[in-house]
Amino acid sequence: MKELFLEVITPAKAAFSGKVKSVSFPGLAGGFQVLYNHAPLMSSIETGLVKVTDENGSENVFCTSGGTVQVAENKILVLAESFESKDEIDVERAESSLKRAKERLAIKFKPEIDEVRAETALKRAVNRLKLAGKN
């Protein structure tokens, strides 16, 4: 069977390790998919959904807050800021983060508000809620 080996590591945990048929990533310039015998590559990924088709053909979806992907010799190594399954999403916390980020972005011209950080938090919260089916 033509399969790849996927390993996903975050600062908090080894998030995934196993054989897969394909993986789709949210690339910075658009989504991309890695299949068996993919050309070697290194790429950055952004906040979004990662779709993993396992060796049995089942699709699993995870959310990530970005990171890097390395592909070589049918091995995929992902160093991700976060990598969560639907079951790992704390919906209440994500909703609270979304609300807080929107409130911060609504305040204009306040030096104590880090807009980039608030925008990043907003993207992460929206992504988590999308995966959890709440957005």
PyMOL commands that set and color helices and strands:
alter all, ss='L'
color gray80, all
select helices_A, chain A and resi 86-88+91-106+115-131
alter helices_A, ss='H'
color red, helices_A
select strands_A, chain A and resi 4-9+14-25+32-34+41-54+59-72+75-80+83-85
alter strands_A, ss='S'
color yellow, strands_A
deselect
rebuild
show_as cartoon
